[in-house]
Amino acid sequence: MNLLEHYLEPGYTARVLTGDESPVKGVTYVEFDGKVNCYGTVRRTKALFELDEWQEIEKKGYYMA
């Protein structure tokens, strides 16, 4: 299976998970909830990203999945 770009659509929410909310102690995660566009197919999704990974995704406007 090939990796494809999933572009973030406007109107998403991103919530930082720290402390007891984080699935791994000592690692900061971001919970993404919003729509993504992959080659014209727009769908709503929820995903977890590590903080540094999320900062790169937000800067580029897409993630690979």
HULINJO-V857650 format. One record per helix or strand. SS is the DSSP state (H for helix, E for strand). FROM is the first residue (numbers start at 1). TO is the last residue. If there is no record, write none. Layout:
ss=SS from=FROM to=TO
ss=SS from=FROM to=TO
//
This chain:
ss=E from=5 to=8
ss=E from=13 to=17
ss=H from=19 to=21
ss=E from=29 to=38
ss=E from=41 to=50
ss=H from=51 to=60
ss=E from=62 to=64
//
